[in-house]
Amino acid sequence: MELRPVEKEEYSFIEDFVYEVLKNTAYSNGLAEKALVREIREKPYYFQSLI
């Protein structure tokens, strides 16, 4: 497995992916999680690192 930082061009895809995974679950419609992913990225303390 190769780990790498996410490119800004991939942000929308990842948000949509989170939504698609969760939209038909019994506990979520996926919208809150999609918004949370975006909100976290917009915070000044958000940074990407490889562990």
MARVEXLO-391276 format. One line per 4 residues: number of its first residue (from 1); their letters; for each residue x, y, z of N, C-alpha, C. Coordinates in steps of 0.2 Angstrom, whole numbers, plus 5000, padded with zeros to 4 digits. Example, Ala and Ser with C-alpha at 12.3 -4.5 7.8 and 13.67 -1.06 7.14 Angstrom:
<lumpas>
1 = as = 5066/4972/5039/5062/4978/5039/5066/4984/5039; 5064/4989/5035/5068/4995/5036/5064/5000/5039
</lumpas>
This chain:
<lumpas>
1 = melr = 5004/4994/5000/5000/5000/5000/5004/5006/5000; 5003/5011/4996/5006/5017/4996/5002/5023/4999; 5005/5026/5003/5001/5032/5006/5004/5038/5003; 5000/5043/5002/5002/5050/5000/4997/5055/5002
5 = pvek = 5000/5061/5002/4995/5067/5003/4990/5067/4998; 4984/5070/5000/4978/5071/4995/4980/5077/4992; 4978/5077/4985/4979/5083/4981/4973/5087/4982; 4973/5094/4981/4967/5098/4982/4962/5096/4976
9 = eeys = 4964/5094/4971/4960/5092/4965/4956/5086/4967; 4958/5082/4972/4954/5076/4974/4949/5078/4980; 4949/5084/4983/4945/5085/4988/4937/5084/4987; 4935/5086/4981/4928/5085/4979/4926/5078/4979
13 = fied = 4931/5074/4975/4929/5067/4975/4929/5064/4981; 4933/5065/4986/4933/5062/4993/4927/5064/4996; 4925/5070/4996/4918/5072/4999/4912/5069/4996; 4912/5068/4990/4907/5064/4986/4907/5057/4988
17 = fvye = 4913/5054/4989/4914/5047/4991/4911/5046/4998; 4913/5050/5003/4910/5050/5009/4903/5050/5009; 4900/5054/5005/4893/5055/5005/4890/5048/5002; 4892/5046/4997/4890/5040/4993/4890/5034/4998
21 = vlkn = 4895/5033/5002/4896/5027/5007/4891/5028/5012; 4889/5034/5014/4885/5034/5020/4877/5036/5019; 4876/5038/5013/4869/5041/5011/4863/5036/5012; 4864/5029/5012/4859/5025/5013/4860/5021/5019
25 = tays = 4863/5023/5024/4864/5020/5030/4858/5021/5035; 4857/5017/5040/4852/5018/5045/4853/5024/5049; 4859/5026/5050/4860/5032/5055/4862/5038/5052; 4863/5039/5045/4865/5045/5042/4862/5045/5035
29 = ngla = 4862/5051/5032/4861/5052/5025/4867/5054/5021; 4872/5055/5025/4879/5056/5022/4880/5064/5021; 4876/5068/5022/4877/5075/5021/4881/5078/5027; 4880/5076/5033/4883/5079/5039/4891/5077/5038
33 = ekal = 4892/5071/5036/4899/5069/5036/4903/5072/5030; 4899/5073/5025/4902/5076/5019/4904/5083/5021; 4900/5087/5024/4901/5094/5027/4907/5094/5032; 4907/5089/5036/4912/5088/5041/4919/5088/5038
37 = vrei = 4920/5083/5033/4926/5083/5029/4928/5090/5027; 4924/5093/5024/4925/5100/5021/4927/5105/5027; 4923/5105/5032/4925/5109/5038/4931/5108/5041; 4933/5102/5042/4940/5100/5044/4945/5103/5040
41 = rekp = 4945/5102/5033/4950/5104/5029/4951/5112/5029; 4945/5115/5030/4945/5123/5030/4948/5126/5037; 4949/5122/5042/4952/5124/5048/4959/5126/5047; 4962/5131/5051/4969/5133/5050/4973/5128/5053
45 = yyfq = 4971/5124/5058/4975/5119/5061/4976/5112/5057; 4972/5112/5051/4972/5106/5047/4979/5105/5043; 4982/5100/5043/4988/5099/5039/4988/5091/5037; 4991/5090/5032/4992/5083/5030/4999/5081/5032
49 = sli = 4999/5075/5034/5006/5072/5035/5005/5064/5034; 5011/5061/5033/5011/5054/5032/5014/5051/5038; 5011/5046/5040/5014/5043/5046/5018/5037/5045
</lumpas>
